[in-house]
Amino acid sequence: MTTETNLPITDLPTASVITPDETAAVRRLVNRHTRNPDHRTTILSALGLAPEGNRPNPARRPAPSSRSPIPPPGTDCVTAKVSRRYDVVQVEDDIAEHLLALGDVTSAHIAAPGTRYFLLTRGTARQRPWAWERISRYVTLHTADCTLTVPGTERIAAPTPYWVVPERWNGSYLCDKWLPDELSVSTLALRGPPARRCNFCPAPLWPEEHVTTIVPAPYPSHASREVSAHIDCTPRNRSRPRAPRRTHQPN
């Protein structure tokens, strides 16, 4: 017969008695399932795995994740082909500054003259196509073959291009798939509302293009319904006049 022993929390294994591989596995698990940096730090501190200090120091940047392509070390710039390494989001300066002020984006981004570039791992934008379509008027998403000048990790000040490191930096140079949701808040505040879905085509429906049309019920027992659509997509404009029916003319 075995006896269970309930150890107090102070007697649980800590970072001093577990292997480096186990420590790395715990860190990956916490980072994967906890988006809030403050919560992440609290959990890692309770486990004795938190880095020194509550906030990353830009002068002593933590290493980025090894699962994604990262910029080169040093202060030199390199030219990268976007479609092979990154998805690139281009926004104007004021949108990026508003995004930083909100504090939701904790990844570094590139500052260039008059514009900013946020990098994502290649293929990330394909995971949520509509999230990008609905703000496509205000931001530009580059996924096709084009080149981008990427500064080295030590280049964190002018001249451009250089890395802009947020105050609560998470140590990454790549944003996650939730970036369009965070951008939509800034574009709504500075540019205008996002697009809606058209009920008849996949193109985004912007406010000035929006019309409401009534779709008749297919059966007498069903009620008609109102839908949003482009004016050219409404059933009346989509239907084409039919050719007159040919009838047999006797000789």
Residue frames relative to the residue before (quaternion, step in Angstrom):
aa qw qx qy qz dx dy dz
M 1.0000 0.0000 0.0000 0.0000 0.00 0.00 0.00
T 0.2558 -0.7855 0.5515 0.1161 3.51 -0.79 1.11
T 0.2606 -0.7570 0.5831 0.1382 3.50 -1.15 0.68
E 0.3330 -0.7405 0.5520 0.1899 3.55 -0.82 1.06
T 0.1511 -0.7764 0.6070 0.0766 3.51 -1.00 0.89
N 0.2329 -0.7734 0.5774 0.1192 3.58 -0.68 1.10
L 0.2290 -0.7924 0.5538 0.1139 3.54 -0.34 1.26
P 0.4682 -0.6323 0.5178 0.3361 3.59 -1.02 0.62
I 0.6558 -0.5519 0.3378 0.3888 3.55 -1.17 0.59
T 0.6205 0.5562 -0.3488 0.4290 3.59 1.10 -0.56
D 0.6926 0.4600 -0.2811 0.4793 3.59 1.21 -0.40
L 0.4557 0.6815 -0.4635 0.3363 3.60 1.24 0.06
P 0.6068 -0.5613 0.3965 0.3995 3.62 -1.12 0.53
T 0.1480 -0.7767 0.6079 0.0729 3.57 -1.04 0.77
A 0.7644 -0.3848 0.2575 0.4488 3.53 -1.37 -0.05
S 0.6285 0.5690 -0.3448 0.4030 3.59 1.14 -0.48
V 0.7722 0.3352 -0.1877 0.5060 3.62 1.16 -0.40
I 0.6333 0.4873 -0.3619 0.4802 3.62 1.19 0.10
T 0.5882 -0.6068 0.4126 0.3399 3.53 -1.22 0.53
P 0.6453 -0.5202 0.3791 0.4114 3.62 -1.20 0.36
D 0.6296 0.5298 -0.3461 0.4506 3.62 1.02 -0.71
E 0.6525 0.4978 -0.3159 0.4761 3.59 0.99 -0.78
T 0.6242 0.5341 -0.3349 0.4614 3.59 1.03 -0.76
A 0.6684 0.4956 -0.3018 0.4653 3.58 0.92 -0.90
A 0.6387 0.5322 -0.3299 0.4473 3.59 1.01 -0.77
V 0.6503 0.5033 -0.3159 0.4733 3.59 1.01 -0.82
R 0.6427 0.5213 -0.3286 0.4551 3.59 0.94 -0.83
R 0.6546 0.5090 -0.3182 0.4595 3.59 0.92 -0.88
L 0.6507 0.5257 -0.3171 0.4469 3.57 0.96 -0.87
V 0.6745 0.4828 -0.2961 0.4736 3.60 0.90 -0.88
N 0.6785 0.4934 -0.2990 0.4546 3.60 0.89 -0.89
R 0.6516 0.5353 -0.3161 0.4348 3.56 1.07 -0.72
H 0.7972 0.3309 -0.1461 0.4833 3.57 0.94 -0.88
T 0.7128 0.3765 -0.2538 0.5346 3.62 1.23 -0.01
R 0.2158 -0.8131 0.5310 0.1020 3.58 -0.40 1.23
N 0.6585 0.5115 -0.3216 0.4487 3.59 1.03 -0.72
P 0.4270 -0.7288 0.4637 0.2673 3.65 -0.57 1.07
D 0.6305 0.5373 -0.3458 0.4407 3.61 1.04 -0.71
H 0.6559 0.4955 -0.3067 0.4798 3.58 0.98 -0.86
R 0.6291 0.5439 -0.3323 0.4450 3.56 1.03 -0.83
T 0.6677 0.4986 -0.3004 0.4640 3.57 0.95 -0.90
T 0.6349 0.5387 -0.3281 0.4461 3.58 1.03 -0.80
I 0.6681 0.4984 -0.2994 0.4643 3.58 0.91 -0.92
L 0.6881 0.4749 -0.2908 0.4653 3.58 0.86 -0.94
S 0.6201 0.5359 -0.3457 0.4570 3.61 1.08 -0.64
A 0.6479 0.5188 -0.3161 0.4595 3.57 1.01 -0.82
L 0.7041 0.4338 -0.2531 0.5020 3.57 1.15 -0.62
G 0.4847 -0.6774 0.4251 0.3543 3.57 1.29 -0.10
L 0.5800 0.6027 -0.3571 0.4158 3.57 1.23 0.45
A 0.4436 0.7121 -0.4540 0.3002 3.60 1.24 0.07
P 0.4835 -0.6399 0.4969 0.3314 3.60 -1.08 0.65
E 0.6495 -0.5160 0.3788 0.4104 3.54 -1.28 0.29
G 0.7907 0.2521 -0.2132 0.5156 3.55 -0.94 0.93
N 0.5092 -0.6589 0.4674 0.2969 3.55 -1.19 0.50
R 0.7834 0.2149 -0.1106 0.5726 3.57 1.11 -0.60
P 0.5303 -0.6280 0.4558 0.3416 3.58 -1.07 0.70
N 0.3330 -0.7213 0.5731 0.2009 3.52 -1.08 0.73
P 0.4342 -0.7196 0.4616 0.2839 3.64 -0.54 1.08
A 0.6372 0.5256 -0.3487 0.4429 3.61 1.06 -0.55
R 0.7583 0.2105 -0.1369 0.6017 3.59 1.26 -0.40
R 0.0442 -0.8668 0.4966 -0.0050 3.53 0.55 1.24
P 0.4473 -0.6691 0.5127 0.2990 3.61 -0.98 0.73
A 0.5911 -0.5893 0.4138 0.3635 3.54 -1.18 0.52
P 0.4585 -0.6757 0.4935 0.2995 3.61 -0.94 0.80
S 0.6716 -0.4896 0.3680 0.4168 3.52 -1.32 0.27
S 0.4175 -0.7229 0.4968 0.2374 3.56 -0.95 0.88
R 0.5504 0.6298 -0.3989 0.3759 3.60 1.26 -0.13
S 0.7602 0.3321 -0.1751 0.5303 3.61 1.17 -0.43
P 0.5782 -0.5655 0.4364 0.3942 3.58 -1.19 0.45
I 0.1503 -0.7987 0.5812 0.0403 3.55 -0.96 0.93
P 0.5929 -0.5650 0.4174 0.3937 3.60 -1.18 0.40
P 0.5843 -0.5781 0.4249 0.3793 3.58 -1.21 0.36
P 0.5299 -0.6097 0.4678 0.3586 3.61 -1.15 0.43
G 0.6598 0.5222 -0.3751 0.3891 3.53 -1.31 0.27
T 0.5795 -0.5992 0.4419 0.3315 3.54 -1.34 -0.27
D 0.5302 0.6339 -0.4138 0.3819 3.60 1.24 -0.08
C 0.3814 -0.7018 0.5565 0.2286 3.55 -1.27 0.52
V 0.1408 -0.7656 0.6222 0.0832 3.54 -1.17 0.65
T 0.3903 -0.6929 0.5543 0.2456 3.55 -1.25 0.49
A 0.0928 -0.8096 0.5796 0.0030 3.56 -0.64 1.18
K 0.3915 -0.6851 0.5590 0.2545 3.55 -1.13 0.68
V 0.4730 -0.7350 0.4083 0.2634 3.53 -0.52 1.23
S 0.7097 0.4875 -0.2951 0.4141 3.60 0.67 -1.03
R 0.6791 0.4984 -0.2976 0.4493 3.62 1.13 -0.48
R 0.8120 0.2654 -0.1201 0.5057 3.60 1.06 -0.64
Y 0.8408 0.1139 0.0086 0.5292 3.57 0.85 -0.96
D 0.2592 -0.5968 0.7009 0.2922 3.43 -1.56 -0.02
V 0.1650 -0.8154 0.5529 0.0467 3.59 -0.79 1.01
V 0.1623 -0.7664 0.6177 0.0689 3.55 -0.95 1.00
Q 0.1431 -0.8001 0.5810 0.0431 3.56 -0.70 1.14
V 0.0395 0.7901 -0.6079 0.0680 3.58 -0.78 1.05
E 0.5466 -0.6003 0.4669 0.3506 3.55 -1.27 0.32
D 0.7101 -0.5052 0.2961 0.3909 3.53 -1.26 0.56
D 0.6950 0.4960 -0.3067 0.4205 3.59 0.80 -0.94
I 0.6190 0.5257 -0.3483 0.4682 3.59 1.09 -0.64
A 0.6609 0.5018 -0.3126 0.4624 3.59 0.94 -0.85
E 0.6569 0.5026 -0.3225 0.4604 3.59 0.94 -0.80
H 0.6314 0.5153 -0.3308 0.4757 3.59 1.02 -0.74
L 0.6382 0.5289 -0.3175 0.4606 3.56 1.03 -0.81
L 0.6535 0.5000 -0.3102 0.4761 3.59 0.99 -0.80
A 0.6435 0.5321 -0.3279 0.4420 3.58 1.00 -0.79
L 0.6256 0.5334 -0.3408 0.4559 3.59 1.10 -0.62
G 0.3410 -0.7877 0.4549 0.2373 3.59 1.14 -0.61
D 0.4865 0.6846 -0.4348 0.3251 3.60 1.22 0.15
V 0.7047 0.3916 -0.2487 0.5368 3.59 1.11 -0.65
T 0.0858 -0.8285 0.5533 -0.0026 3.57 -0.59 1.16
S 0.5379 0.5890 -0.4208 0.4321 3.60 1.22 0.34
A 0.5309 -0.6197 0.4717 0.3340 3.57 -1.18 0.56
H 0.0817 -0.7792 0.6179 0.0668 3.56 -1.24 0.46
I 0.5316 -0.6508 0.4597 0.2873 3.56 -1.30 0.38
A 0.2097 -0.7496 0.6170 0.1161 3.54 -1.01 0.92
A 0.0056 -0.7635 0.6449 -0.0344 3.54 -0.94 1.03
P 0.6945 -0.4705 0.3038 0.4516 3.64 -1.14 0.26
G 0.8688 0.0413 -0.0673 0.4889 3.57 -0.60 1.19
T 0.7864 0.2345 -0.1315 0.5561 3.60 1.19 -0.02
R 0.2402 -0.7393 0.6086 0.1592 3.55 -1.34 0.27
Y 0.1928 -0.7693 0.6007 0.1009 3.55 -1.21 0.61
F 0.1289 -0.7533 0.6422 0.0587 3.54 -0.92 1.02
L 0.2499 -0.7897 0.5485 0.1147 3.57 -0.83 1.01
L 0.0824 -0.7518 0.6522 0.0510 3.52 -1.21 0.71
T 0.5949 -0.5360 0.4421 0.4042 3.56 -1.21 0.41
R 0.6004 -0.5970 0.3911 0.3608 3.57 -0.97 0.86
G 0.7954 0.2811 -0.2368 0.4819 3.56 -0.88 1.02
T 0.4848 0.6848 -0.4357 0.3259 3.60 1.23 -0.21
A 0.6490 0.5412 -0.3269 0.4233 3.61 0.95 -0.83
R 0.6173 0.5610 -0.3503 0.4259 3.60 1.11 -0.57
Q 0.5749 0.6117 -0.3818 0.3867 3.59 1.16 -0.41
R 0.7981 0.1259 -0.0487 0.5873 3.61 1.12 -0.64
P 0.0769 -0.8580 0.5058 0.0463 3.62 0.52 1.15
W 0.6783 0.4954 -0.3246 0.4349 3.61 0.89 -0.81
A 0.5839 0.5810 -0.3777 0.4230 3.60 1.06 -0.61
W 0.6889 0.4365 -0.2769 0.5081 3.60 1.10 -0.64
E 0.6142 0.5622 -0.3543 0.4257 3.60 1.02 -0.72
R 0.6940 0.5143 -0.2937 0.4094 3.58 0.89 -0.87
I 0.7415 0.2948 -0.2211 0.5608 3.63 1.25 -0.20
S 0.3238 0.7976 -0.4648 0.2072 3.60 1.26 0.29
R 0.5792 0.5764 -0.3830 0.4308 3.62 1.18 -0.32
Y 0.7655 0.3971 -0.1807 0.4730 3.59 1.07 -0.71
V 0.7717 0.1992 -0.1253 0.5909 3.62 1.17 -0.45
T 0.3005 -0.7429 0.5719 0.1754 3.55 -1.23 0.48
L 0.1737 -0.7834 0.5927 0.0692 3.54 -0.82 1.06
H 0.1340 -0.7884 0.5990 0.0421 3.57 -0.75 1.11
T 0.0846 0.7931 -0.5981 0.0783 3.56 -0.67 1.14
A 0.6087 0.5567 -0.3517 0.4425 3.59 1.24 -0.29
D 0.7256 -0.4234 0.3122 0.4435 3.54 -1.35 -0.07
C 0.3453 0.6744 -0.5989 0.2595 3.55 -0.62 1.21
T 0.4140 -0.7166 0.5093 0.2361 3.56 -1.23 0.35
L 0.1134 -0.7725 0.6233 0.0426 3.54 -1.23 0.61
T 0.3636 -0.7088 0.5627 0.2210 3.57 -1.01 0.84
V 0.0996 -0.8119 0.5753 -0.0033 3.57 -0.50 1.25
P 0.3199 -0.7600 0.5286 0.2016 3.62 -0.62 1.05
G 0.5822 -0.5682 0.4495 0.3690 3.55 -1.26 0.37
T 0.6746 -0.5466 0.3277 0.3724 3.54 -1.20 0.52
E 0.6802 0.4853 -0.2951 0.4634 3.61 1.16 -0.49
R 0.5822 0.5743 -0.3761 0.4355 3.58 1.26 -0.09
I 0.1562 0.8222 -0.5208 0.1683 3.57 0.05 1.32
A 0.7179 0.3163 -0.2486 0.5681 3.58 1.19 0.51
A 0.6884 -0.4757 0.3480 0.4228 3.55 -1.32 0.38
P 0.5196 -0.0791 -0.8453 -0.0960 1.63 -2.32 0.91
T 0.5862 -0.5818 0.4414 0.3508 3.51 -1.29 0.49
P 0.5804 -0.1782 -0.7905 -0.0810 1.48 -2.22 1.12
Y 0.0022 0.7806 -0.6250 0.0058 3.55 -1.19 0.59
W 0.5578 -0.6110 0.4538 0.3311 3.55 -1.31 0.33
V 0.2251 -0.7298 0.6310 0.1362 3.55 -1.02 0.89
V 0.1425 -0.8096 0.5683 0.0354 3.56 -0.52 1.22
P 0.3517 -0.7513 0.5109 0.2255 3.64 -0.55 1.07
E 0.6721 -0.5159 0.3460 0.4030 3.55 -1.23 0.43
R 0.7613 0.2570 -0.1589 0.5737 3.58 0.97 -0.85
W 0.0241 0.8431 -0.5354 0.0443 3.55 0.62 1.12
N 0.3254 -0.7628 0.5298 0.1775 3.56 -0.95 0.90
G 0.6031 -0.5965 0.3494 0.3979 3.59 1.25 0.16
S 0.6457 0.5264 -0.3125 0.4565 3.59 1.28 -0.01
Y 0.3249 -0.7164 0.5838 0.2011 3.54 -1.25 0.57
L 0.6927 0.4367 -0.2560 0.5138 3.58 1.29 -0.06
C 0.3637 -0.7237 0.5481 0.2085 3.56 -0.97 0.91
D 0.4651 -0.6703 0.4982 0.2935 3.56 -1.28 0.26
K 0.7364 -0.4529 0.2875 0.4123 3.56 -1.31 0.04
W 0.6175 0.5600 -0.3473 0.4295 3.61 1.25 -0.21
L 0.3681 0.7577 -0.4760 0.2527 3.62 1.22 0.08
P 0.6569 0.5082 -0.3591 0.4259 3.70 0.81 -0.72
D 0.6118 0.5384 -0.3614 0.4530 3.62 1.06 -0.59
E 0.6780 0.4780 -0.2884 0.4781 3.57 0.99 -0.82
L 0.6353 0.5188 -0.3223 0.4726 3.57 1.09 -0.70
S 0.6180 0.5701 -0.3560 0.4078 3.60 1.00 -0.72
V 0.6025 0.5463 -0.3627 0.4550 3.61 1.13 -0.55
S 0.6957 0.4641 -0.2766 0.4734 3.59 0.91 -0.90
T 0.6645 0.4894 -0.3204 0.4651 3.60 0.95 -0.77
L 0.6097 0.5353 -0.3538 0.4653 3.60 1.09 -0.60
A 0.6878 0.4830 -0.2859 0.4603 3.59 0.96 -0.81
L 0.8022 0.3330 -0.1448 0.4740 3.60 0.96 -0.85
R 0.7924 0.3059 -0.1494 0.5061 3.61 1.08 -0.59
G 0.6652 -0.4585 0.3507 0.4736 3.56 0.65 -1.03
P 0.6927 -0.4876 0.3219 0.4229 3.58 -1.26 0.11
P 0.5384 -0.6067 0.4634 0.3569 3.58 -1.17 0.44
A 0.6156 -0.5550 0.4140 0.3763 3.53 -1.29 0.27
R 0.3490 -0.6883 0.5895 0.2386 3.52 -1.32 0.39
R 0.5619 -0.5782 0.4601 0.3718 3.54 -1.30 0.10
C 0.3447 -0.6882 0.5966 0.2274 3.54 -1.10 0.78
N 0.4498 -0.7183 0.4668 0.2527 3.57 -0.94 0.87
F 0.7580 0.3876 -0.2038 0.4834 3.58 1.22 -0.24
C 0.7907 0.1445 -0.1028 0.5860 3.63 1.20 -0.24
P 0.5643 -0.6383 0.4039 0.3331 3.63 -1.16 0.44
A 0.5063 0.6632 -0.4328 0.3415 3.64 1.20 -0.16
P 0.5456 -0.6159 0.4434 0.3555 3.63 -1.06 0.64
L 0.2975 -0.7534 0.5691 0.1416 3.53 -1.11 0.78
W 0.1729 -0.8140 0.5510 0.0623 3.58 -0.37 1.28
P 0.6978 -0.5218 0.2723 0.4081 3.61 -1.09 0.61
E 0.7122 0.4546 -0.2864 0.4518 3.62 0.86 -0.86
E 0.6655 0.4778 -0.3016 0.4878 3.60 1.26 -0.27
H 0.5436 0.6797 -0.3668 0.3285 3.53 1.30 -0.29
V 0.0582 0.7483 -0.6602 0.0298 3.54 -1.04 0.88
T 0.3070 -0.7243 0.5859 0.1946 3.53 -1.20 0.53
T 0.0357 -0.8037 0.5938 -0.0144 3.54 -0.76 1.02
I 0.3921 -0.7039 0.5455 0.2305 3.53 -1.21 0.55
V 0.2054 -0.7648 0.6029 0.0969 3.54 -0.78 1.08
P 0.3885 -0.7408 0.4887 0.2478 3.59 -0.55 1.09
A 0.5683 -0.6073 0.4388 0.3400 3.53 -1.18 0.61
P 0.4777 -0.6828 0.4661 0.2972 3.60 -0.96 0.80
Y 0.7801 0.1932 -0.1091 0.5851 3.60 1.16 -0.53
P 0.6154 -0.5751 0.3784 0.3838 3.61 -1.05 0.58
S 0.6742 0.5043 -0.3062 0.4443 3.59 1.06 -0.64
H 0.6455 0.5061 -0.3166 0.4764 3.61 1.26 -0.26
A 0.4211 -0.6896 0.5282 0.2608 3.56 -1.20 0.55
S 0.5044 -0.6153 0.5024 0.3385 3.56 -1.17 0.57
R 0.2021 -0.7960 0.5630 0.0924 3.59 -1.17 0.47
E 0.4047 -0.6885 0.5507 0.2428 3.54 -1.25 0.57
V 0.0406 -0.7909 0.6106 -0.0063 3.57 -0.95 0.91
S 0.4087 -0.6807 0.5543 0.2497 3.55 -1.32 0.46
A 0.1283 0.7984 -0.5721 0.1370 3.55 -0.90 0.93
H 0.5658 -0.5092 0.4999 0.4132 3.52 -1.38 0.12
I 0.5971 -0.5841 0.3969 0.3804 3.56 -1.10 0.57
D 0.6712 0.4871 -0.3028 0.4696 3.59 1.10 -0.65
C 0.6697 0.5041 -0.2975 0.4570 3.58 1.25 -0.29
T 0.4685 0.6833 -0.4554 0.3258 3.60 1.21 -0.16
P 0.6416 -0.5616 0.3462 0.3913 3.60 -1.04 0.67
R 0.6419 0.5344 -0.3464 0.4270 3.61 0.97 -0.73
N 0.7258 0.4207 -0.2471 0.4849 3.58 0.92 -0.86
R 0.6294 0.5404 -0.3439 0.4399 3.59 1.13 -0.46
S 0.6461 0.5357 -0.3329 0.4298 3.57 1.06 -0.66
R 0.2732 -0.7582 0.5728 0.1494 3.55 -1.01 0.82
P 0.5330 -0.6199 0.4478 0.3622 3.60 -1.01 0.66
R 0.3920 -0.7277 0.5157 0.2255 3.52 -0.88 0.91
A 0.5204 -0.6172 0.4900 0.3289 3.53 -1.17 0.63
P 0.5708 -0.5991 0.4182 0.3746 3.61 -1.04 0.65
R 0.5045 -0.6664 0.4679 0.2873 3.51 -1.00 0.88
R 0.3782 -0.7322 0.5273 0.2068 3.50 -0.90 1.00
T 0.1288 -0.7796 0.6100 0.0599 3.55 -0.98 0.88
H 0.5422 -0.6306 0.4502 0.3251 3.54 -1.13 0.65
Q 0.1825 -0.7788 0.5946 0.0810 3.56 -0.77 1.06
P 0.3718 -0.7392 0.5086 0.2379 3.61 -0.58 1.05
N 0.5206 -0.6390 0.4664 0.3211 3.56 -1.08 0.67
